[in-house]
Amino acid sequence: GEFSQALVFMDGRLNLAGRIDDGFGIVEVEGMPGVRVALENRVIGRTGRSGRLFLTGLNSYIGNAISIDPLDLPIDASIGDVSMLVAPRAGGGTVARFPVSRESSALVIILLADGTPPPPGARVVLEGSDHPAVVGYDGEVYLRGLNAGTNRLTASWRDGQCQASFTVEVAGGTLPRLGPFTCAP
C-alpha cells in the first residue's frame, strides 16, 4: 500500500491534506463556522470552527470559481461578494477571504401623520448610515446599520418628505419588527 499526505504551513496555520497535485488554497469567512463553500458551483465542504476551509484540487494559472452560501451566515451579517476567482501558481497556494461584518438591522414600519404609509418606493436614508433603503408596502422598510439608542431617518418621494425617530435595543442575531412610527414633514 501507499500512503500520501501533505503538510502545508500557510496563512499562519498548519494544514493536513491528501496528495496535492496542483494548486491549493484556504477559504476564510471571518470567524463564521459552518458556511458551505463551493468550487465551480459544487459544494466541497463547510468552514470549520475558525471560519476556514483548506482546499485542494485548484487548477493553476486559471480562474477557479470559489463561492460561499450567504444563507449560512447569521441574519445580522453583511457581506460584499459571495464569489471570487482565484488562480494559484503551479504547486502554490492562495487565500480567498470573504470579509463579514455584523450590524444591527430591523424591519421598521413608518406611517404619515394621517395614518397612511408613505408611497412604496420612497427613498429612506438612516442618519449616519451608508445603506439607503426603500419603503415597501404598508410602510415597511428594511434598515441596516442601526445604532443602540435613538435613530433618525428621512423618507423622500416625488411629492413629499418626512422624518421619524425611534429607539432601538441592539440584539445580535435577530431581525426585530419595530413600529409603527410617525413620519412627520
N, C-alpha and C positions, 0 to 999 in steps of 0.2 A: 504494500500500500504506500501511498504517498500522502503527505500532509503539507499543505501550503498555506501559510498565513503571512500577513504583512502587519508591521507596526509602523504607524505614521504619527510623527510628532508635528502637529500643525495647529496654528492659532492658539498656542499655549496649552494644548492638551494632547495626550497620547491616545491614539485610536487604534483599535484592533479590527482588521478586515481580512477577508479572504484574499485570494490572489488578485493583484492589481495589474491589469494588462495595459491600461491606457491612462486616461485622466481620472481624477477623483476630486472630491470636494466636501465641503461642510455647508449645510443649510442651517442658518441661525435665525430663529424667530424670537427675538429678545425676551428670554425668560418665560416663554409660553409653551408648556408641555402639552403633548398630545395633539399637536397640529399635523394634519395629513400633508405629506409632501409628495408631489408628482414629478416625474421625469418624463418629458414628452407625452404629457396627458395621461400617464399611467401611474397610479398611486404606488409608491415604493416603500412607504413607511411613515412613521409618526415621530415627531420630535420627542426627545427624552425629557427627563426632569429639568434639565438646564435649558430646554428650548432648542436643542441642536440635534442634527442628524448627519451622520457620516455617509457619504455617497461614493460608490464605485461605479465603474461602467460608463463614465463620461467619455465622449469622443473628443479627442484633442483637436485643437485649431479650428473647430467649427462650433457654431452656437448650439448649446444644449438647453432646451426649454425646461426651466425649473419653475414650479408654481406651488403655492400653498392654498389650503382651503380656508377662506375667511370665516366660514360658518363654525370652525373650531375655535375661534377667538371669543373672548368674553364680550358681552353686549356693549361694554363701555370702552372697548379697544378701537383704536383708529389706526389704519394702516394705509400707506400710499399705494404702491404697486403690489400685486399679489403674484406676479410672474416676472421672470427675467431670463435673459440668455447669458450663459457663461461658456467660455471657451478656454479650458486649461491647456497648457503646453503638454507635449507628449511626456507621459510619466510624471506630470506635475499636478498640483492641486490648486483649488480656488475656493474662496469663501463667498457664499451668496447670503447676504444679510438682508433681512426684512425687518426694518425698524417698526416697532409698535409703540404707540403712546396710549395712555389711558386718560380719558377725560369724561367728565360728568355730562350726561345727556338726559333729556326728558322730552316727553310729548306734552306740549303746553297748549292750552285752549285759550284763545283770546276772543273777546266779543266787544262790539262797539257799545257806546252808552245806551243805545236803544235796544240792546239785547240781540242784535243780529251780528253774524260773523263778518269780518272783512271779506272782500271778494276772493275767491280761490285764485291763486297765482300771485297775490300781493307779495312783494319782496319784504323780508324781515331781516333786520340786522340787530344782532345782540351786541350791546355795548361791550367793548373790549375783546370781541371775538373776530376771528378771520373767516368764519364759516357763515356765509349768507344762507338764508333758508327761505322757504316758500310756504304761504298759507295754503292748507288743503281745505277740504270740505268741512263744514261745521266749525271753522276757525282753528283747526288743529295745525300745529307747527312742530316739527321735529327740530329741537335745538341742541347743538353740541357746544361744548366749551363753557358750560355753566359754572359759576363761582358759588362757593358756600356763602350764604347771606343774600343780600339784595342784588337782583339782576334787573337790567332795564333793556327794553327792546323798542325798536321803531319799525312799524309796518307802513309801507307806502305802496300806492297804486295810482292809476291814471288820474282819478278824480279826488284823491284824498291821502291823508296820512294820519297816523295815530301813534301814541306811545303808551306803554304799560310797564309797570314794575311789579316784581314778585320776589318772594323769598324762597330759597332752596336749601334743603339739608342735603349735603352731598353724601351719597351712599354708593360705594363702588359695586360694580357688577349688577346694577339694576337699571331699569328704564321706567322711572315713575311717570304717572299721568298727573299733570298739575293744572289747576284752574277749575272753572273759567275765571279769567282776569279781565277787568275792564280796560279797554284800549281807548284812550281819550285823545282828541285832537290837541 
